[in-house]
Amino acid sequence: MPYTTDFLPQSPPLALPTPAQPTTRLDYTHFTVLLDPARRLAAATAVNIDGASLRDVPRGDDWHLDPRVPAEQQAGAELYARNDLDRGHLVRRRDPVWGADGDEANADTFVYTNAAPQAAGFNQSKELWSGLEDYVLEHADVYDQRLSVFTGPVFADDDPVYRGVAIPRRFWKVAAWASGGRLRASGYVLDQTPALDDIDLATGLALAVGEPPPLGPFRTFQVPVADIAALTGLGIDALVAADVRGAGRTARGGGWVAVTSGRDILPA
C-alpha cells in the first residue's frame, strides 16, 4: 500500500501536496512520489512511518529506473557517475521499512525517482540532511508514534545545470503527527549551497579532492510551514494550518531557527 491519507490516528485525512506544475504520481510501498518530468526529479514525496513496527533489513544498493516512466523523464545513473554527487534519498531508506512488507519498501526506496543530487558532505552530514532524518525517525521509534513525512527539493529557475539536470540548492521537509486529536506539523529547509560551491559542476568533482567541502554555519533551519508553501508553490494548506509554530505564520526567512541538533527544534 502506498502513502495513505488516513494513516495518522484521530486526525483528519492528510492529502498529498498539490504541485503547481504537472507531475506524475508514482506509488510505492508505504510512500508516494510526485515526479516532475520536466525537472526529472521529484517535486514532492510523502511517506507513512509506523514507529511501532519499524524493522531492520539489509540495505542493498540496487538503484534502478522506474519502468512506468520514460527514462528521459528520470535523472538516472548517468547523473551520479564519476563525480562527488550522492544519490540522496528523498524518502529516507529506513522510513517506510515497517510491517510485513518492509523488505519490499526497502527495495522501493532505491528507485531513481526517489533520488536527488546532493553534495556528499551535505547528504552524509549529521549536522545537515542525515542528522535531521535521524531525529525524525528516532522520534517515531522511541515513542512508537505514527508520522507522515513530506520531502522534496526547492526548485529555482537559476539552479546550476549539470549533465542536463538542474541541481537544487535547497530541500524541504515537513513532519506531521497527531496529538490530542489534532494534526501537528513542523517544517524544515536544508541548504546545500555551500557544499555545491565546492564542486566544479563542469566536472562534478570537488575542487579540493579528498577534503570535505566547508559547509559553513548552520545550513539547516526550522521554518514556518507557510514559508515552504511559498518557496515551492505546493498546496499544503492542512500542514500550514497545523504548524506548531503557529497556524499560517510566515516569516519569509527572517524568523528561521538554525538547527544543529534536536535540542534546537522548537517543541510541539
C-alpha positions as CSV (number, residue, x, y, z in Angstrom):
1,M,0.0,0.0,0.0
2,P,1.4,3.5,-0.9
3,Y,1.1,6.7,1.1
4,T,-2.4,6.8,2.7
5,T,-4.2,9.9,3.7
6,D,-5.9,8.4,6.8
7,F,-2.7,7.0,8.4
8,L,-2.5,9.3,11.4
9,P,-4.7,8.2,14.3
10,Q,-7.5,10.5,15.5
11,S,-6.6,13.1,12.8
12,P,-8.4,14.3,9.7
13,P,-7.2,12.8,6.4
14,L,-3.9,14.4,5.2
15,A,-3.8,14.7,1.4
16,L,-0.7,14.7,-0.7
17,P,0.9,18.0,-1.6
18,T,-0.5,19.6,-4.7
19,P,2.3,20.9,-7.0
20,A,1.7,23.9,-9.2
21,Q,3.4,22.1,-12.2
22,P,2.3,18.9,-13.9
23,T,3.6,15.8,-12.1
24,T,3.3,12.1,-12.4
25,R,2.1,10.2,-9.3
26,L,4.1,7.1,-8.6
27,D,3.0,4.8,-5.7
28,Y,5.5,2.6,-3.8
29,T,5.3,0.6,-0.6
30,H,4.3,3.0,2.2
31,F,5.2,6.1,0.1
32,T,4.3,8.1,-3.0
33,V,6.4,10.2,-5.3
34,L,5.2,13.1,-7.4
35,L,7.7,13.3,-10.2
36,D,8.3,16.5,-12.2
37,P,9.1,15.1,-15.6
38,A,10.5,18.4,-16.8
39,R,13.0,18.6,-14.0
40,R,13.5,14.8,-14.0
41,L,13.3,14.9,-10.2
42,A,10.5,14.5,-7.6
43,A,8.6,17.7,-6.8
44,A,7.4,16.1,-3.5
45,T,7.4,12.8,-1.7
46,A,5.1,11.5,1.1
47,V,5.8,8.6,3.4
48,N,3.9,6.9,6.3
49,I,6.1,5.8,9.2
50,D,4.8,3.4,11.8
51,G,7.3,3.8,14.7
52,A,5.9,0.7,16.5
53,S,6.6,-1.6,13.5
54,L,9.9,-0.4,12.2
55,R,12.3,-3.2,11.0
56,D,16.0,-3.5,10.3
57,V,16.6,-5.1,6.9
58,P,19.8,-5.3,4.8
59,R,20.4,-2.1,3.0
60,G,21.1,-3.3,-0.5
61,D,22.0,-0.7,-3.1
62,D,20.1,-1.7,-6.3
63,W,19.4,1.7,-7.8
64,H,17.1,1.4,-10.8
65,L,14.8,3.4,-13.1
66,D,11.0,3.1,-12.7
67,P,9.8,1.2,-15.7
68,R,6.4,3.0,-15.6
69,V,8.1,6.3,-16.6
70,P,10.1,7.1,-19.7
71,A,13.8,7.0,-19.0
72,E,14.3,10.6,-20.3
73,Q,11.9,11.8,-17.5
74,Q,14.1,10.4,-14.7
75,A,17.6,11.5,-13.6
76,G,19.3,8.1,-13.7
77,A,22.8,6.6,-13.2
78,E,24.5,8.9,-15.7
79,L,23.9,11.9,-13.4
80,Y,25.8,10.4,-10.5
81,A,28.7,8.6,-12.3
82,R,32.3,9.6,-11.6
83,N,31.6,12.7,-9.5
84,D,31.1,13.9,-5.9
85,L,27.3,14.0,-6.1
86,D,25.4,11.5,-3.9
87,R,22.1,9.9,-4.8
88,G,20.3,11.4,-1.9
89,H,17.2,9.5,-0.8
90,L,14.2,11.9,-0.6
91,V,12.1,9.3,1.2
92,R,14.8,8.0,3.6
93,R,15.5,4.3,3.2
94,R,14.5,3.3,6.7
95,D,11.3,5.4,6.9
96,P,8.9,3.0,5.1
97,V,10.6,-0.2,6.3
98,W,8.0,-1.4,8.7
99,G,5.5,-4.2,8.8
100,A,5.4,-7.4,6.8
101,D,6.3,-5.7,3.6
102,G,9.3,-3.9,4.9
103,D,11.7,-5.7,2.5
104,E,9.7,-4.5,-0.4
105,A,9.6,-1.0,0.9
106,N,13.4,-1.0,1.4
107,A,13.9,-2.0,-2.3
108,D,11.4,0.6,-3.5
109,T,13.4,3.4,-2.0
110,F,16.3,2.7,-4.4
111,V,14.3,3.9,-7.4
112,Y,15.8,7.0,-9.2
113,T,12.5,8.8,-8.9
114,N,13.2,8.9,-5.2
115,A,16.7,10.3,-5.6
116,A,18.1,13.9,-5.8
117,P,21.6,15.0,-6.4
118,Q,23.2,16.1,-3.2
119,A,26.8,17.0,-2.4
120,A,28.3,14.2,-0.4
121,G,29.1,16.3,2.6
122,F,25.5,17.6,2.7
123,N,23.9,14.2,2.3
124,Q,26.0,12.4,4.9
125,S,26.5,15.1,7.5
126,K,25.0,14.5,10.9
127,E,24.5,18.3,11.2
128,L,22.5,18.5,8.0
129,W,20.3,16.2,5.9
130,S,21.3,12.9,7.6
131,G,21.0,14.4,11.1
132,L,17.5,15.7,10.6
133,E,16.4,12.4,9.1
134,D,17.8,10.6,12.1
135,Y,16.0,12.9,14.5
136,V,12.6,12.4,12.8
137,L,12.9,8.6,12.6
138,E,14.3,8.2,16.2
139,H,11.3,10.2,17.5
140,A,8.9,7.8,15.8
141,D,10.8,4.8,17.0
142,V,11.2,5.8,20.6
143,Y,7.6,6.9,21.1
144,D,6.1,4.2,18.8
145,Q,4.5,7.1,17.0
146,R,2.9,7.3,13.6
147,L,4.3,10.1,11.4
148,S,3.7,11.3,7.8
149,V,6.7,13.0,6.3
150,F,6.8,15.1,3.2
151,T,10.1,15.9,1.4
152,G,11.3,17.5,-1.8
153,P,13.6,19.9,-3.5
154,V,13.1,23.7,-3.7
155,F,13.2,24.2,-7.5
156,A,14.6,27.6,-8.6
157,D,14.9,28.9,-12.2
158,D,18.7,29.7,-11.6
159,D,19.6,26.3,-10.2
160,P,23.0,25.3,-11.7
161,V,22.8,22.7,-14.5
162,Y,25.0,19.7,-14.6
163,R,24.6,16.9,-17.3
164,G,21.3,18.4,-18.3
165,V,19.8,18.4,-14.8
166,A,19.2,21.5,-12.8
167,I,20.7,20.7,-9.3
168,P,18.5,22.0,-6.4
169,R,20.3,24.2,-3.9
170,R,17.8,23.7,-1.1
171,F,15.5,20.9,0.1
172,W,12.4,21.0,2.4
173,K,10.9,18.5,4.8
174,V,7.6,18.6,6.8
175,A,6.9,16.1,9.6
176,A,3.2,15.6,10.6
177,W,1.7,13.7,13.5
178,A,-1.4,13.6,15.6
179,S,-1.5,14.9,19.2
180,G,-4.6,15.2,21.3
181,G,-6.8,14.6,18.3
182,R,-5.2,17.4,16.4
183,L,-2.9,17.4,13.4
184,R,0.5,18.9,14.2
185,A,3.3,19.7,11.8
186,S,6.9,21.0,11.8
187,G,8.8,22.3,8.7
188,Y,12.5,22.5,7.8
189,V,14.6,23.9,5.0
190,L,18.1,22.5,4.3
191,D,20.6,24.4,2.2
192,Q,23.4,22.7,0.3
193,T,24.6,25.8,-1.5
194,P,28.0,26.0,0.4
195,A,28.7,22.3,-0.5
196,L,27.7,22.8,-4.2
197,D,30.0,25.8,-4.3
198,D,32.9,23.5,-3.6
199,I,32.0,21.2,-6.5
200,D,33.1,22.2,-10.1
201,L,29.9,21.5,-12.0
202,A,31.8,21.3,-15.2
203,T,33.3,18.1,-13.9
204,G,31.2,17.2,-10.9
205,L,34.3,16.8,-8.8
206,A,35.2,18.5,-5.5
207,L,37.6,21.4,-6.0
208,A,39.8,20.1,-3.2
209,V,39.9,16.4,-3.9
210,G,39.8,14.3,-0.7
211,E,38.7,17.1,1.5
212,P,35.0,17.6,2.6
213,P,33.6,20.9,1.4
214,P,33.3,23.6,4.1
215,L,29.6,23.6,4.9
216,G,29.6,27.0,6.6
217,P,27.5,27.9,9.6
218,F,24.0,26.5,10.2
219,R,22.5,25.3,6.9
220,T,19.6,23.5,8.5
221,F,16.6,25.6,9.6
222,Q,13.3,25.0,11.3
223,V,10.9,27.3,9.4
224,P,7.2,28.2,9.2
225,V,5.5,25.6,7.0
226,A,3.9,28.6,5.2
227,D,7.3,29.5,4.0
228,I,7.8,26.1,2.4
229,A,4.5,26.5,0.6
230,A,5.7,29.9,-0.7
231,L,9.1,28.6,-1.7
232,T,7.8,25.6,-3.6
233,G,4.3,26.6,-4.8
234,L,2.9,23.4,-3.3
235,G,-0.6,23.3,-2.0
236,I,-0.1,22.1,1.6
237,D,-2.8,24.1,3.4
238,A,-3.5,21.4,6.1
239,L,0.1,21.3,7.0
240,V,0.3,25.1,7.2
241,A,-2.7,25.2,9.5
242,A,-1.1,22.5,11.7
243,D,2.2,24.2,12.1
244,V,3.5,24.0,15.7
245,R,5.0,27.5,15.3
246,G,1.6,29.0,14.8
247,A,-1.1,28.3,12.1
248,G,-0.5,30.3,9.0
249,R,2.5,32.1,10.3
250,T,5.1,33.1,7.7
251,A,8.4,34.8,8.3
252,R,9.9,34.6,4.8
253,G,13.3,33.7,6.2
254,G,13.6,36.4,8.8
255,G,12.5,34.1,11.7
256,W,14.1,30.9,10.6
257,V,15.7,28.9,13.5
258,A,19.1,27.4,12.9
259,V,19.2,23.7,13.8
260,T,22.4,21.9,14.8
261,S,20.8,19.2,16.9
262,G,17.4,18.0,18.1
263,R,17.8,20.3,21.1
264,D,17.4,23.3,18.8
265,I,14.0,22.2,17.4
266,L,11.1,24.1,18.9
267,P,8.8,21.8,21.0
268,A,5.4,20.6,19.7
